[in-house]
Amino acid sequence: MVGGDGIVFEVINGLFERWDWSETVKNIPVGVIPGGSGNGLARSIAYHCGEPYIPSTLPSALAAIKSKVAPMDLVRVETKSQILFSFLSVGWGFLSDVDIESERLRILGGQRFNVWSLARLIGLRSYRGKIWYLPASCSFNIPKDIELSPINTGSNPDISVNTHATRQRLDSWYSAASRRTAFFSAAESSYQSTTDNETGDPANKEKPRMYGPASQLPCLNATLTPPWVCIDGSFLMVHASYQSHLGEDVLFVPDAKLNDGTIWLLVIHTGTTRSQLLQFLLRLSSGSHLNCISKRSRIQLLPVRAFRIEPDPKEQGYVTVDGELVEYGPIQAEIFPELGRIMVP
């Protein structure tokens, strides 16, 4: 594919709309020739392989011709109405604001992010909510036989389902384009609508379904318990990345690999001053921003296996997945090590 991270996002999620997703993802590696504003994945591939990054089509095209393939972690993301598969990041707060609001400056290319970062520094925003995360050293701990109620969108009745939340089936589906509440039924091992069945709505057959490995997490509205850790407070930014780079000149996590099975969760709390945040942002290009993190700072970088973000429902903002806007509200994600395959130099 030729383009930026948005094109990669569309292609990867298109693969998971196929009923034969398991064979497709295993047998058809994806390659990217950078042609967008950010090109985070292309830059991460070069960094991972120790290759110099040249922002042109020729080196990436030659890499595709070689057909050398490496496994890549993918992250399953769940919102109230969508299941998505992510290769780069999930964001809430400062960077997501910059990503979405700078669209009006797309004519500037990658410089739009720098220009709008200054604007957002001047009008700095904070967001209240809760951050839950499962540390990388912990295994998934999912309660059994709990009562789970699907999230009520206002048009659907509340339905309680007594279910084992382990979601063992590996090719369950979800109607990602439908804006309907859904719940997981262990007895039927599939996602079902709470409003109608799939054969009862002829128009529904035209809506894309999202396949892929089923979640190992509790449902989005289920209560989380230890070893899950909760951070309750006010935040300037929460950003989870699984690649080294978020853009060509944004070395977000120098230690990240294409297939290390780790989500790197950055949390910047309210109370961080503009000057501190500016220093943090200026150092992103070299990776030295991590030197800003200390026990006394209000900045954390946490290696995790899964996380959940619960924004305050009274506030509004932006939540992004791989730079793409998704609905504002609770969102959770978990990593699936080496699920994807990517072309490398």
C-alpha positions in Angstrom: 0.0 0.0 0.0 1.2 3.5 -0.8 0.1 6.1 1.8 0.2 7.1 5.4 -0.9 5.3 8.6 -4.6 6.0 7.7 -4.3 3.7 4.6 -2.6 1.0 6.7 -5.5 1.2 9.2 -8.1 0.7 6.4 -6.2 -2.2 4.9 -5.6 -4.1 8.2 -9.2 -3.6 9.3 -10.4 -4.7 5.8 -8.6 -8.0 6.3 -10.5 -8.6 9.5 -13.8 -8.0 7.7 -13.1 -11.3 5.9 -14.6 -14.5 7.2 -11.3 -16.2 6.4 -9.4 -13.6 8.3 -7.2 -16.2 10.1 -5.7 -17.6 6.9 -5.6 -14.2 5.2 -3.7 -12.4 7.9 -1.3 -15.4 8.1 -0.7 -15.8 4.4 -0.8 -12.2 3.1 1.7 -9.9 4.7 1.2 -6.2 4.3 3.9 -3.7 3.1 3.8 0.1 3.3 5.4 2.6 1.0 5.2 5.9 3.0 3.2 8.7 1.4 1.3 10.3 4.3 1.7 13.0 6.9 2.8 10.8 9.8 4.2 7.5 8.4 4.7 6.1 11.9 4.6 2.4 10.9 7.1 2.9 8.1 9.5 4.7 10.4 9.1 2.1 13.1 9.9 -0.7 10.6 13.1 1.0 9.6 14.0 1.6 13.2 13.3 -1.9 14.3 15.5 -3.3 11.5 18.3 -0.9 12.1 17.9 0.6 8.6 18.2 4.3 7.8 14.9 5.9 7.1 14.6 7.7 3.8 11.2 9.3 3.3 10.9 8.2 -0.3 9.2 5.4 -2.2 12.3 3.6 -3.5 13.7 2.0 -0.3 10.3 0.8 0.8 9.5 -0.5 -2.7 12.7 -2.5 -2.7 11.9 -3.9 0.7 8.6 -5.1 -0.6 10.2 -6.7 -3.6 12.5 -8.7 -1.3 9.4 -10.2 0.4 11.1 -10.5 3.8 8.4 -10.8 6.4 8.3 -10.4 10.2 5.5 -10.9 12.7 3.9 -7.8 14.1 1.7 -7.3 17.2 -1.9 -6.1 16.7 -4.2 -4.6 19.3 -7.9 -5.4 19.5 -9.8 -2.2 20.4 -13.4 -2.1 21.7 -15.7 0.8 22.0 -19.4 0.9 22.7 -20.2 0.3 19.1 -17.1 -0.9 17.3 -14.4 -3.5 17.2 -11.2 -2.4 15.5 -7.7 -3.7 15.1 -4.9 -1.3 15.6 -1.2 -1.4 14.7 0.1 1.9 16.1 -1.7 3.7 19.0 -4.7 4.7 20.9 -4.9 8.2 22.2 -7.0 10.6 24.4 -6.1 14.2 25.2 -3.4 16.4 23.9 -1.9 14.3 21.0 -5.4 13.2 19.8 -6.6 16.8 19.9 -3.6 17.9 17.8 -4.1 15.0 15.4 -7.8 15.7 14.7 -7.9 19.4 14.9 -4.9 19.9 12.7 -6.7 18.3 9.8 -7.6 21.8 8.6 -3.8 22.3 8.1 -3.2 19.2 6.1 -1.8 21.2 3.2 1.3 21.8 5.5 2.1 18.0 5.6 3.8 16.8 8.7 4.4 20.4 9.9 0.7 20.7 10.8 1.3 18.7 13.9 4.0 21.1 15.1 1.9 24.2 14.4 -1.2 22.8 16.2 0.8 21.6 19.1 1.7 25.2 19.8 -1.9 26.2 19.6 -3.0 23.5 22.0 -0.2 24.4 24.4 -1.6 27.9 24.6 -5.1 26.6 25.1 -4.1 23.6 27.3 -7.0 21.3 28.1 -7.4 18.7 30.8 -9.8 15.7 30.9 -11.2 13.9 33.9 -11.7 10.1 33.9 -10.3 6.8 34.9 -7.4 4.8 33.4 -7.3 1.0 34.1 -4.4 -1.1 33.0 -3.2 -4.6 33.3 0.6 -4.6 34.0 2.8 -6.4 31.5 3.9 -8.8 34.2 0.4 -9.9 34.9 -1.8 -12.5 33.1 -5.4 -11.8 32.2 -7.6 -12.2 35.2 -11.3 -12.5 34.1 -14.0 -13.1 36.7 -16.3 -16.1 36.2 -20.1 -16.3 36.3 -20.6 -12.6 36.6 -23.8 -10.7 35.7 -23.1 -8.4 32.7 -25.5 -5.9 31.3 -25.0 -4.6 27.8 -24.5 -0.8 27.6 -27.8 0.8 27.0 -27.8 3.2 24.0 -31.3 4.6 24.9 -33.2 2.5 22.3 -32.4 -1.0 23.5 -33.7 -2.7 26.7 -31.4 -3.6 29.5 -30.6 -7.3 29.2 -28.6 -9.2 31.8 -26.6 -12.2 30.7 -25.0 -14.7 33.0 -21.8 -15.4 31.1 -18.3 -16.6 31.4 -16.4 -13.6 30.1 -13.4 -15.5 28.8 -14.7 -15.3 25.2 -12.9 -18.4 24.0 -14.1 -18.5 20.4 -11.5 -17.2 18.0 -13.6 -16.2 15.0 -16.5 -14.5 16.7 -17.9 -11.5 14.7 -19.2 -8.1 15.5 -21.3 -5.8 13.3 -18.9 -2.9 13.5 -20.9 -0.5 11.3 -24.2 -0.9 13.1 -24.4 1.4 16.2 -26.3 -1.2 18.1 -25.5 -2.5 21.5 -24.0 -6.0 21.5 -23.1 -8.5 24.1 -21.1 -11.7 24.2 -23.0 -14.9 24.9 -20.8 -17.8 26.1 -23.6 -20.3 25.3 -23.8 -19.3 21.6 -20.1 -18.3 21.3 -20.9 -15.3 19.0 -21.8 -11.6 19.2 -25.5 -11.0 18.9 -27.7 -7.9 18.6 -30.0 -7.0 21.4 -32.5 -5.5 19.0 -32.9 -8.1 16.2 -31.3 -11.2 14.7 -29.2 -11.1 11.6 -31.7 -12.8 9.3 -34.6 -10.5 10.4 -33.1 -7.4 8.9 -32.4 -7.7 5.1 -30.5 -4.4 5.1 -28.2 -5.6 7.8 -26.7 -8.1 5.4 -25.0 -5.2 3.6 -23.3 -4.0 6.8 -19.7 -5.1 7.3 -18.9 -7.6 10.0 -15.7 -7.6 12.0 -14.1 -11.0 12.5 -10.9 -11.7 14.4 -9.7 -13.3 17.7 -12.2 -12.8 20.5 -11.4 -10.7 23.5 -9.8 -12.1 26.6 -11.1 -9.1 28.6 -14.3 -8.6 30.6 -17.0 -6.8 28.7 -16.5 -3.0 28.4 -19.1 -2.3 31.1 -17.9 -5.0 33.5 -16.2 -4.1 36.7 -12.4 -4.6 36.7 -10.7 -6.1 39.8 -7.0 -6.7 40.8 -4.5 -7.2 39.3 -6.0 -4.4 37.2 -4.8 -1.0 38.4 -6.9 2.1 38.3 -5.7 5.7 38.0 -8.6 8.1 38.8 -7.9 11.8 38.1 -7.4 14.6 35.6 -5.2 14.2 32.6 -3.6 16.2 29.9 -2.8 13.2 27.8 -3.1 9.5 27.7 -1.5 7.7 24.8 -0.9 4.0 24.3 1.7 3.0 21.6 3.0 -0.4 20.5 5.5 0.9 17.9 8.6 2.9 18.4 7.5 5.9 16.3 4.2 7.7 16.0 5.5 9.7 13.1 8.6 10.2 11.0 10.1 12.5 13.7 8.3 11.2 16.8 10.4 8.6 18.6 7.7 7.8 21.2 9.1 4.6 22.8 12.7 3.8 21.8 12.5 0.3 23.4 9.4 -0.8 21.5 9.6 -3.6 19.0 7.3 -4.7 16.2 6.6 -7.9 18.1 7.4 -7.5 21.8 3.9 -8.2 23.1 3.8 -4.9 25.0 1.6 -1.8 25.0 3.4 1.3 26.2 0.9 3.5 28.1 1.9 7.1 28.6 -0.1 9.1 31.2 0.5 12.8 31.7 -1.4 14.2 34.7 -2.9 17.6 35.1 -0.4 19.7 37.1 2.3 19.3 34.5 3.1 22.8 33.5 3.2 24.2 30.0 7.0 24.5 30.1 7.3 20.9 31.2 5.0 19.7 28.5 6.8 21.8 25.9 10.1 20.3 26.9 8.6 16.8 26.7 7.3 17.5 23.2 10.5 19.0 21.9 12.4 15.9 23.0 10.1 13.5 21.2 12.2 13.6 18.0 15.2 12.1 19.7 13.5 9.9 22.3 15.1 11.9 25.2 11.6 12.9 26.4 11.8 9.9 28.6 14.4 11.8 30.7 11.5 14.0 31.8 10.0 11.0 33.6 10.9 10.6 37.3 9.2 9.8 40.6 8.6 13.5 41.2 7.2 14.2 37.7 3.5 13.8 36.8 4.4 11.8 33.8 4.2 8.0 33.7 5.2 5.4 31.0 3.8 2.0 31.9 4.3 -1.3 30.0 0.9 -3.1 30.0 -0.9 -5.9 28.3 -4.3 -4.3 28.2 -6.0 -1.0 29.3 -9.3 0.7 29.5 -10.0 4.5 29.3 -13.2 5.8 30.9 -13.6 9.5 30.1 -16.0 11.6 32.3 -19.3 11.4 30.4 -20.0 15.1 31.2 -17.0 16.2 29.1 -16.3 16.1 25.4 -13.0 15.4 23.6 -11.4 13.2 21.0 -10.4 9.5 21.2 -8.3 8.2 18.3 -7.2 4.8 17.1 -4.1 4.9 14.7 -4.9 8.6 14.3 -8.5 7.9 13.2 -11.4 9.5 15.2 -13.7 7.0 17.1 -16.6 7.8 19.3 -15.9 9.6 22.5 -16.5 7.3 25.5 -15.2 4.2 27.2 -12.6 2.2 25.2 -10.5 -0.8 26.0 -7.7 -2.6 24.2 -5.6 -5.7 24.5 -2.5 -6.9 22.6 -2.4 -10.0 20.4 1.3 -10.8 20.0 2.5 -11.5 16.4 -1.1 -11.6 15.0 -0.1 -9.6 11.9 2.7 -10.0 9.3 4.6 -7.0 7.9 7.2 -6.6 5.1 10.5 -5.4 6.4 13.9 -4.5 4.8 
